[in-house]
Amino acid sequence: MNEHEDSQVTPDLGFWDTHRFMLLIALSITISLILVSISMTLYATSGAAQLDLSRPGYKAVSNQTLTKDPGFENYPTSGSLDASSLNDFKKLYEAQAVKAKAVDAFSGDPLNPESLEISAPEN
Amino acid sequence: MHMPRKLIVFGLITTAIASVALFSSVSAEDTPITDAQINRIKSSCISAKNTLNQLHATDALLRVNRGQIYLSLSTKLMTRFNTRVESNNLNAKDLVSVTNRYNSALKTFTADYKSYEEQLSVALRIDCTNEPVTFYDAVASARTKRTQVNSDVTILHQLIDEYASTFDVFSIDFSKQNGAKNS
């Protein structure tokens, strides 16, 4: 009878053995927090954040991005060079150079205190 | 023995006073904002922030679209043409040199835009009703950084032209060499 009773008694478990499920959850959360912190740091420091138009505040312009440019072909890296291939490159390059230079980006002075109406008032 | 000590103490006090005076004059030069201007900033706060928000979004779009074109020009055309020239055992040194400078300018453009965008975000986070001077300074700093980004764009455009002229020189040399071989 005594032997049977002894076999029913649960063994003495330590603190960590008793709470190992909680420990697993806590550890998982901690690891995920560390990984999220690392990825957020990379996102902010790499310049990816500046290209991310899915952020709040950019919804109005996010559909205006150039997703595909059919005129921008990859120039073949292999093959012989002759007058024809040089001419092909010249045509491709000139067309894209015109596109690249078409806009004088970030020109103007929209942050001028006068245009923002934060300059000193005229007497 | 006492005189030098007095002199040292006098010198220290004079230096401290001069430093304080210099610091305050520099601060005054940094933010020459009058009370009337502070009131104007406070009253125009909402409209200024709206303008900044719009600029923030349109500049981001400009950065994405322009950046894509500038990058494609390098990766799809310049670098690939240089590789082809080299694979034909021809001298692409000048073309490679311009391409390297272009890529370097593109990196500078990216870094400067990042700096400008961060500064503009800082300005947008400032409560211009409570901190008008800080807001004004942040906008002024963003303005300087935006001008720098525009300068980077100008440099990129110059290098695009330079690559075209280097290509023309290469084409002329190539035609001359081929003409000489054929004759």
Chai-1 contact restraints between the chains, C-beta under 6 A:
chainA,res_idxA,chainB,res_idxB,connection_type,confidence,min_distance_angstrom,max_distance_angstrom,comment,restraint_id
A,G47,B,T110,contact,1.0,0.0,6.0,A-B,restraint_1
A,G47,B,K114,contact,1.0,0.0,6.0,A-B,restraint_2
A,Q50,B,K114,contact,1.0,0.0,6.0,A-B,restraint_3
A,Q50,B,E117,contact,1.0,0.0,6.0,A-B,restraint_4
A,L51,B,V64,contact,1.0,0.0,6.0,A-B,restraint_5
A,Y58,B,A57,contact,1.0,0.0,6.0,A-B,restraint_6
A,Y58,B,A60,contact,1.0,0.0,6.0,A-B,restraint_7
A,A60,B,A57,contact,1.0,0.0,6.0,A-B,restraint_8
A,V61,B,A57,contact,1.0,0.0,6.0,A-B,restraint_9
A,V61,B,L61,contact,1.0,0.0,6.0,A-B,restraint_10
A,Q64,B,L61,contact,1.0,0.0,6.0,A-B,restraint_11
A,T65,B,V64,contact,1.0,0.0,6.0,A-B,restraint_12
A,L66,B,N65,contact,1.0,0.0,6.0,A-B,restraint_13
A,L66,B,Q68,contact,1.0,0.0,6.0,A-B,restraint_14
A,F72,B,S72,contact,1.0,0.0,6.0,A-B,restraint_15
A,F72,B,K76,contact,1.0,0.0,6.0,A-B,restraint_16
A,N74,B,K76,contact,1.0,0.0,6.0,A-B,restraint_17
A,Y75,B,L77,contact,1.0,0.0,6.0,A-B,restraint_18
A,Y75,B,R80,contact,1.0,0.0,6.0,A-B,restraint_19
A,Y75,B,F81,contact,1.0,0.0,6.0,A-B,restraint_20
A,T77,B,R80,contact,1.0,0.0,6.0,A-B,restraint_21
A,T77,B,T83,contact,1.0,0.0,6.0,A-B,restraint_22
A,T77,B,R84,contact,1.0,0.0,6.0,A-B,restraint_23
A,L81,B,N88,contact,1.0,0.0,6.0,A-B,restraint_24
A,L86,B,S171,contact,1.0,0.0,6.0,A-B,restraint_25
A,F89,B,F81,contact,1.0,0.0,6.0,A-B,restraint_26
A,Y93,B,L77,contact,1.0,0.0,6.0,A-B,restraint_27
A,Q96,B,L73,contact,1.0,0.0,6.0,A-B,restraint_28
A,A97,B,I160,contact,1.0,0.0,6.0,A-B,restraint_29
A,A100,B,I69,contact,1.0,0.0,6.0,A-B,restraint_30
A,A100,B,L73,contact,1.0,0.0,6.0,A-B,restraint_31
A,A100,B,I160,contact,1.0,0.0,6.0,A-B,restraint_32
A,K101,B,H157,contact,1.0,0.0,6.0,A-B,restraint_33
A,A105,B,L62,contact,1.0,0.0,6.0,A-B,restraint_34
A,A105,B,R66,contact,1.0,0.0,6.0,A-B,restraint_35
A,A105,B,V153,contact,1.0,0.0,6.0,A-B,restraint_36
A,F106,B,R146,contact,1.0,0.0,6.0,A-B,restraint_37
A,F106,B,V149,contact,1.0,0.0,6.0,A-B,restraint_38
A,F106,B,N150,contact,1.0,0.0,6.0,A-B,restraint_39
A,F106,B,V153,contact,1.0,0.0,6.0,A-B,restraint_40
A,S107,B,N150,contact,1.0,0.0,6.0,A-B,restraint_41
A,P110,B,L55,contact,1.0,0.0,6.0,A-B,restraint_42
A,L111,B,V139,contact,1.0,0.0,6.0,A-B,restraint_43
A,L111,B,A142,contact,1.0,0.0,6.0,A-B,restraint_44
A,L111,B,R143,contact,1.0,0.0,6.0,A-B,restraint_45
A,L111,B,R146,contact,1.0,0.0,6.0,A-B,restraint_46
A,L116,B,A48,contact,1.0,0.0,6.0,A-B,restraint_47
A,L116,B,T51,contact,1.0,0.0,6.0,A-B,restraint_48
A,E117,B,S44,contact,1.0,0.0,6.0,A-B,restraint_49
A,I118,B,I41,contact,1.0,0.0,6.0,A-B,restraint_50
A,I118,B,S44,contact,1.0,0.0,6.0,A-B,restraint_51
A,I118,B,A48,contact,1.0,0.0,6.0,A-B,restraint_52
A,A120,B,T34,contact,1.0,0.0,6.0,A-B,restraint_53
A,A120,B,Q37,contact,1.0,0.0,6.0,A-B,restraint_54
A,P121,B,A36,contact,1.0,0.0,6.0,A-B,restraint_55
A,P121,B,R40,contact,1.0,0.0,6.0,A-B,restraint_56
